[in-house]
Structures are given as structure tokens and as C-alpha cells.
């Protein structure tokens, strides 16, 4: 269950991905894709211990969590194959948070107190990350948040906390700008009745208000799975809504998409559909949404192919061959996070927290998602230690079982792969 798709918590996945994909990456494959951290072929000495947190089992978004762990393991194998960091191998302790804040807090305490980690990366659910960062701040342990979007994560201003993914405010502003550019005049908005859902709606609405786009709103409990009443009310409204926008990242997101389709509301020739929150790019989307997913619009936090650099291409090729799955943006974030921490430790010359934090604040390292730098601006508060250039596009599926990477890009126009900003069924 993602926070804002992630946004918070991503939808519960219904099929367990095969764990047999976890084969070992060969040293030759690693050498072909990794930058050098040292000249020695093998690292010696006491390992540098990092922690990784994320959902690896229900009720969390474990399908994507497993891919994030796979990507992290790839990065560590590559780092160690090139001599490790400062002549020492990297070791990662993986903690399953199950998408639950209490378990995230417990895992964070265990990583710090028992495993003696020098830094931590990962996570997939904003509420879990918000619990974890209290622990990392308490002990002064650097944390690289990978796929959690709540503004509050960086807005707290904790020096230990960095984020290499996007944030809610970045996403919602982009969505609002797309709505205006696409020419929508009458929007129906359905959001989760929680802090993240309501904050997201507020951010989108601010853009629509500025451009005088009319909209109506409704709220739903995050646990809701039957949206018939809301959808029928929207469907009967006159004039007809030209866009059904839902900010819903819980398990019910798939039910809502199917029900909107089956009740003949959206997508139709009159009404487009957009779901924000990550459900539509989850590995199990098509299994859960079925044909109702065709023509749906959503955000993709992955870097579009037109923006891929050599590292991106090498990573995608190796990851896909190894795990028989296209890596989502969250997997790239997890992979890059391991490298970012390794590079920071190298640049600081040791494992002291203050040195790692300073190195991250001054980094300009290029990873699979572009050139990283972290803001030290605190106005607004969520800018602090945020990767402000985190990639983000709005896509629209036009084929059944289409991957997010191959879906037409609608927005921003600099990344667009089609001439239109929205395409409704005929």
C-alpha cells in the first residue's frame, strides 16, 4: 500500500511472486554494470554494515518490496565485486516491516541496537517510514528513504533523513498542471479520508483553483472496497464530469477501478479516469484490475526511457534477465540508495554519521535515475534533503497488460511520447 501510492501504503498484493528469481549475480555481470569503488578485486577486513527496511510479506506491498530488496542485493554484490568501500566489504541486514508502522519501528531499533548498522535505506510505505525516522533521528543514524512520498518525511527537518524518490507535493502539482493542460473543465475527485489523501487533494485543488477548473470532491475511508454509492452519484451528476480523479492507494483502489469501469462511469468517451497512489504501477496491477485498467492514467516515478543513461540501461538489462521482471522506479531507487551510501562512506573516509550526512549533502553522483543532489533549503520544509529532480511522468495505458515503461507518456511534454495529453475511448 503505497504512500500516495506509496503515498502511504500500497495496495495489498494478491499473488505471491516467485522467490526462485533470487539467483546470484555473477562477478562478470556486476563488473560490467558497476562503477569502481576500489582497485582490489576483493574487499577484506571487517564488513561495513548497512540496514534495509521494507515490506517483504503481507499485509504490506511485498511484491514491490521484494523487487526493491533484489535491486539492493544487486548493488551490494557489485560494490563488493569491485573491492568494497575503503577496502572493506558491504554487508546488508534486511528487515521485513510488513507495511506496518509498529514493525517498522521495531525493525529500526533492532538494526541500530543489535546489528550496529552505520546507515539504513529502503522502505515503501510512508506511515512506516514516519515511524522509522523517529528511531534513526534518536540515534543519529543516516537514512535514505527510497519510495515513500509523504511531505512530512523530510519536512520534519531531521539531518539524518534523505529521500531519493519524489514527494507528494511534487507529484500533485504535476497532476494538477496536467489536468489544466489536458483541458478538463469538470473534475470529480475521490480521496482517502486520511492526512495524506486530503493533503494530496488540497495540492491538486490549488492548481485547479488557480486556473478556474471546476471540481467536486468526496472522501472515502481507506478500508473501503465498495465504491458503488460514490461512483453512481458522480455518474448521475449534470453536467457530466470529464475526469474521474481518485487519490486512493489502499487495497480498494483495484475495486474502485473495476467498479468505475463496470458501472459505465469511467473510462468512457465522456469521462477519463486517473488513479494516483501507485496501485496502477504495482506488479500485480493487471492481475487485479483486469481490462478495466485499459485507458487509465497514473503517475510513474520511474525515469522514462528517453532519459536513461548508460547505468540505467545496464541495470535494467541485468535486472530483467536475472529476475524476469521489469524493475519499477522503486527498485531503481533502492539500487541507487545502496550506491549513494557507499559513495558517501567513501567520500567521508569512514563510517561516522556526521561525515556520511555531509557527503550526501554535497553529492553529485550519477545513478540509474540521473544526477543526484539533495536540497538543504527549508522553505518549504519538505525541500530539506529532498532529491528535487526526482523523475516523474504521467502515463496512460492503451493496451491490456502493458508495462508502465511502455505506456504512452502524456506529461510533462518534454518526455511525451504521443501528441495528445489525454485519449478517451471512442
C-alpha positions in Angstrom: 0.0 0.0 0.0 1.9 2.9 -1.2 2.3 6.2 0.1 0.4 8.4 -2.1 0.6 5.3 -3.8 3.1 4.7 -2.0 1.8 7.6 -0.7 1.2 5.9 2.2 0.6 2.3 1.8 0.3 0.5 -1.4 -2.4 -1.9 -2.2 -2.2 -5.4 -0.8 -1.0 -7.7 -3.4 -2.9 -10.9 -4.1 -0.4 -13.1 -5.7 3.0 -14.0 -4.3 5.8 -13.5 -6.8 8.1 -16.5 -7.2 11.1 -16.3 -4.9 13.1 -18.5 -7.2 14.1 -15.4 -9.1 16.8 -14.7 -6.5 19.7 -16.1 -8.3 23.2 -14.9 -7.7 24.7 -12.2 -9.9 28.0 -13.2 -11.4 31.1 -11.2 -10.8 31.4 -10.6 -14.5 27.9 -9.2 -14.8 28.5 -7.0 -11.8 31.7 -5.6 -13.2 30.0 -4.7 -16.4 27.4 -2.5 -14.7 29.1 -1.0 -11.7 31.4 2.0 -11.2 34.7 1.3 -9.4 34.9 2.0 -5.7 38.3 0.5 -5.4 41.0 -1.3 -7.3 41.1 -4.5 -5.4 39.1 -7.4 -6.7 38.2 -8.5 -3.2 37.4 -6.5 -0.1 39.0 -7.5 3.2 38.6 -6.5 6.8 35.5 -6.0 9.0 32.3 -5.5 7.0 30.6 -2.2 6.9 27.0 -3.0 7.9 24.0 -1.2 6.3 20.4 -1.8 7.1 17.5 -2.2 4.6 13.8 -1.8 5.5 10.7 -2.6 3.5 7.7 -4.9 3.1 8.6 -8.5 2.2 5.3 -10.1 3.4 1.6 -9.3 3.8 -0.2 -7.1 4.6 2.4 -4.7 3.0 3.1 -4.1 -0.7 5.5 -7.0 -0.7 5.6 -7.7 -4.4 7.4 -4.4 -5.0 9.3 -4.7 -1.7 10.9 -7.9 -2.9 12.0 -6.2 -6.1 13.5 -3.4 -4.0 15.4 -5.9 -2.0 16.6 -7.7 -5.1 17.9 -4.4 -6.5 19.6 -3.6 -3.3 21.3 -7.0 -3.2 22.5 -6.5 -6.8 24.1 -3.2 -5.8 25.9 -4.7 -2.9 27.2 -7.6 -4.9 28.6 -5.1 -7.5 30.2 -2.9 -4.8 31.9 -5.9 -3.2 33.0 -7.3 -6.5 34.9 -4.1 -7.1 36.7 -4.1 -3.8 34.0 -2.8 -1.4 34.4 0.6 0.3 37.6 1.7 1.9 38.9 -1.8 1.4 36.0 -3.3 3.4 33.0 -5.3 2.1 29.5 -4.1 2.5 27.0 -6.2 4.4 23.3 -5.5 4.4 20.8 -6.7 7.1 17.3 -6.9 5.6 14.3 -6.2 7.8 10.8 -7.1 6.8 8.4 -4.3 8.0 5.3 -5.9 6.5 3.9 -2.4 5.8 3.1 -1.8 9.5 4.5 1.2 11.4 4.9 -0.7 14.7 7.0 -3.3 12.9 9.0 -0.7 11.1 9.9 1.0 14.4 10.9 -2.4 16.0 13.0 -3.2 12.9 14.7 0.2 13.1 15.5 -0.3 16.8 16.9 -3.8 16.1 19.0 -2.6 13.2 20.6 0.1 15.3 20.9 -1.6 18.7 21.6 -5.2 17.7 23.1 -5.1 14.2 25.0 -1.9 14.7 24.3 -0.5 11.2 26.0 2.7 10.2 23.2 3.7 7.8 19.9 2.4 6.5 18.0 2.6 3.2 14.7 1.4 1.7 11.0 1.5 2.7 7.9 1.6 0.7 5.1 2.9 3.0 5.0 6.5 4.3 3.4 5.7 7.7 6.1 3.1 8.3 8.9 5.5 7.3 7.5 8.1 9.6 7.8 5.6 12.5 11.3 4.6 11.5 12.7 8.0 11.1 12.0 8.7 14.8 14.3 5.9 15.7 17.0 6.9 13.2 16.8 10.5 14.4 17.0 9.4 18.1 20.3 7.5 17.4 21.7 9.8 14.7 21.8 7.1 12.0 21.6 8.3 8.4 18.6 7.0 6.5 17.9 7.1 2.7 14.2 6.9 2.2 13.5 5.2 -1.2 9.9 5.1 -2.2 7.9 7.0 0.4 6.2 10.2 -0.7 4.7 11.9 2.3 6.0 15.5 2.6 6.3 15.0 6.4 9.2 12.6 6.0 11.6 15.4 5.0 9.6 18.2 6.4 10.5 17.2 9.9 13.9 18.5 9.2 15.9 15.6 10.6 19.5 15.8 9.5 19.7 12.1 9.3 16.9 11.7 6.8 17.3 12.0 3.0 14.9 11.0 0.2 15.9 9.9 -3.3 12.3 9.5 -4.5 9.7 12.0 -5.3 7.4 13.7 -2.7 3.6 14.2 -2.6 3.8 18.0 -3.4 5.9 17.3 -6.4 3.5 14.7 -7.7 0.3 16.6 -7.0 1.4 19.8 -8.5 2.4 17.9 -11.7 -1.0 16.2 -11.8 -2.8 19.5 -11.5 -0.8 21.1 -14.2 -1.6 18.1 -16.5 -5.3 18.4 -15.8 -5.2 22.1 -16.8 -3.1 21.3 -19.9 -5.4 18.5 -20.9 -8.4 20.9 -20.9 -10.5 19.3 -18.2 -13.3 21.6 -17.1 -15.3 19.5 -14.6 -13.5 17.0 -12.3 -14.8 14.5 -9.8 -12.3 13.9 -7.1 -12.4 10.9 -4.7 -9.7 10.7 -2.0 -8.8 8.7 1.0 -10.0 10.2 4.3 -6.6 10.4 5.9 -3.9 13.1 6.2 -2.1 12.0 3.0 -5.2 11.7 0.8 -6.6 15.1 2.0 -3.2 16.8 1.6 -2.9 15.4 -1.9 -6.4 16.7 -2.8 -5.5 20.1 -1.4 -2.4 20.3 -3.6 -4.2 19.3 -6.8 -7.1 21.6 -6.0 -4.7 24.6 -5.5 -3.6 24.2 -9.1 -7.2 23.8 -10.4 -8.4 26.8 -8.4 -5.7 29.0 -10.0 -6.8 28.0 -13.5 -10.5 28.2 -12.5 -11.2 24.5 -13.2 -14.4 23.3 -11.5 -14.3 20.2 -9.3 -16.4 18.3 -6.8 -14.9 16.2 -4.0 -15.8 13.1 -2.0 -13.9 11.2 0.7 -13.8 7.5 1.5 -12.3 5.5 4.3 -9.0 3.9 3.4 -10.5 0.5 4.2 -13.4 0.9 1.8 -13.8 -1.7 -1.1 -17.3 -0.9 -2.4 -17.5 2.4 -4.1 -20.8 1.9 -5.8 -22.6 4.8 -4.0 -19.8 7.3 -4.8 -19.5 6.3 -8.4 -23.2 6.3 -9.1 -23.5 9.7 -7.6 -20.7 11.0 -9.8 -22.2 9.3 -12.8 -25.6 10.9 -12.4 -24.2 14.4 -12.0 -25.0 17.0 -14.6 -23.1 18.3 -16.4 -21.1 15.2 -16.9 -17.7 15.0 -15.3 -14.9 14.9 -17.9 -12.4 13.4 -15.4 -12.7 10.9 -12.5 -9.6 11.5 -10.3 -9.0 9.2 -7.4 -6.3 9.6 -4.8 -6.6 6.1 -3.4 -3.7 3.8 -2.6 -5.2 1.2 -0.4 -6.3 -2.3 -1.4 -9.7 -0.9 -2.5 -8.1 1.0 -5.4 -8.4 -2.0 -7.7 -12.1 -2.5 -6.7 -12.7 1.2 -7.4 -11.1 1.0 -10.8 -13.1 -2.1 -11.7 -16.4 -0.7 -10.4 -16.0 2.6 -12.2 -15.5 0.6 -15.4 -18.3 -1.9 -14.8 -20.8 0.8 -13.9 -20.1 2.6 -17.1 -18.7 5.8 -15.5 -15.0 5.9 -16.5 -13.2 5.5 -18.7 -15.8 6.4 -21.3 -15.9 8.7 -24.3 -17.1 11.5 -22.0 -15.1 10.8 -18.8 -11.4 9.9 -18.4 -10.0 8.2 -15.3 -6.9 8.8 -13.2 -5.7 6.9 -10.2 -2.9 8.3 -8.1 -1.1 6.5 -5.4 0.9 3.7 -7.0 -1.7 1.0 -7.4 -1.6 1.3 -11.2 2.2 0.6 -11.4 2.3 -2.2 -8.8 3.5 -5.5 -10.3 0.0 -7.0 -9.7 -2.0 -4.2 -11.3 -3.3 -6.1 -14.3 -4.0 -9.3 -12.3 -6.2 -7.2 -10.0 -7.7 -4.6 -12.4 -8.1 -6.7 -15.5 -9.4 -5.0 -18.6 -10.6 -2.1 -16.5 -7.1 -0.8 -16.4 -7.0 0.0 -20.2 -7.1 3.8 -20.7 -6.4 4.5 -17.1 -3.9 7.4 -16.4 -1.5 7.4 -13.5 1.9 8.8 -12.4 5.1 6.8 -12.9 8.0 7.7 -10.7 10.4 5.8 -13.0 12.7 7.5 -15.3 11.3 7.4 -18.9 13.4 5.6 -21.5 14.3 8.8 -23.2 16.1 9.8 -20.1 18.0 6.6 -19.5 21.8 6.9 -19.2 24.3 4.0 -19.5 23.9 3.0 -15.9 20.1 2.8 -16.3 20.4 0.7 -19.4 22.9 -1.7 -17.8 20.8 -2.0 -14.7 17.5 -2.7 -16.5 19.2 -5.3 -18.7 20.8 -7.1 -15.8 17.8 -6.9 -13.5 15.3 -8.1 -16.1 17.5 -11.0 -17.1 18.0 -12.0 -13.6 14.6 -11.6 -12.1 12.4 -12.0 -15.2 10.6 -8.7 -14.3 11.0 -5.1 -15.4 12.4 -3.0 -12.5 9.9 -0.4 -11.2 11.1 3.0 -10.2 11.2 1.9 -6.5 13.8 -0.8 -7.4 16.0 1.8 -9.1 15.7 3.9 -6.0 16.8 1.0 -3.8 19.7 0.2 -6.1 20.8 3.8 -6.2 20.4 4.2 -2.5 22.9 1.5 -1.8 25.4 3.1 -4.1 24.7 6.6 -2.7 25.5 5.4 0.9 28.6 3.5 -0.3 29.8 6.6 -2.2 29.1 8.8 0.9 31.1 6.5 3.2 33.9 6.5 0.7 33.9 10.3 0.3 33.8 10.8 4.1 36.7 8.4 4.7 34.8 6.5 7.4 31.5 5.4 8.9 30.9 8.4 11.2 27.3 9.6 10.8 28.2 13.3 10.5 30.7 12.5 7.8 28.1 10.4 5.8 25.5 13.2 6.2 27.9 15.9 4.9 28.9 13.7 2.0 25.3 13.2 1.0 24.5 16.9 1.2 27.4 17.6 -1.2 27.0 14.6 -3.5 26.7 14.9 -7.3 26.7 11.2 -8.0 25.1 9.9 -11.2 22.9 6.8 -10.8 20.2 5.0 -12.7 17.8 7.8 -12.1 20.0 10.7 -13.1 22.4 13.0 -11.2 21.6 13.1 -7.5 21.8 16.2 -5.3 19.9 16.8 -2.1 18.4 20.2 -1.2 19.4 21.9 2.1 16.7 24.5 1.6 14.0 24.5 4.3 11.4 26.7 2.6 9.1 24.9 2.2 10.1 22.5 5.0 9.8 19.3 2.8 12.6 20.5 0.5 15.1 19.6 3.1 17.3 16.7 2.0 14.8 16.0 -0.9 16.0 14.9 -4.3 14.3 17.8 -6.2 14.9 16.4 -9.6 13.3 13.0 -8.9 11.8 11.8 -12.2 8.1 11.7 -12.7 5.8 11.3 -15.7 2.1 10.9 -16.3 1.2 7.9 -18.4 -1.9 6.3 -19.9 -2.3 2.6 -20.6 -3.6 1.9 -24.1 -3.1 -1.9 -24.1 -4.0 -4.7 -21.7 -1.1 -5.9 -19.6 1.1 -3.0 -20.8 4.1 -2.2 -18.6 4.4 1.3 -17.2 7.7 1.7 -19.0 5.9 1.0 -22.4 2.8 3.1 -21.8 2.4 6.4 -23.7 3.7 9.3 -21.7 1.3 12.3 -21.6 3.1 14.7 -19.3 5.5 16.6 -18.9 5.6 17.4 -22.6 9.4 17.2 -22.6 9.1 13.5 -22.0 5.8 12.9 -24.0 5.8 10.1 -26.5 2.3 10.9 -28.0 0.9 14.2 -29.4 -2.1 14.2 -27.1 -2.4 15.0 -23.4 -5.4 12.6 -22.9 -7.1 9.9 -25.0 -10.6 8.8 -24.2 -12.2 5.6 -25.6 -14.2 6.1 -28.7 
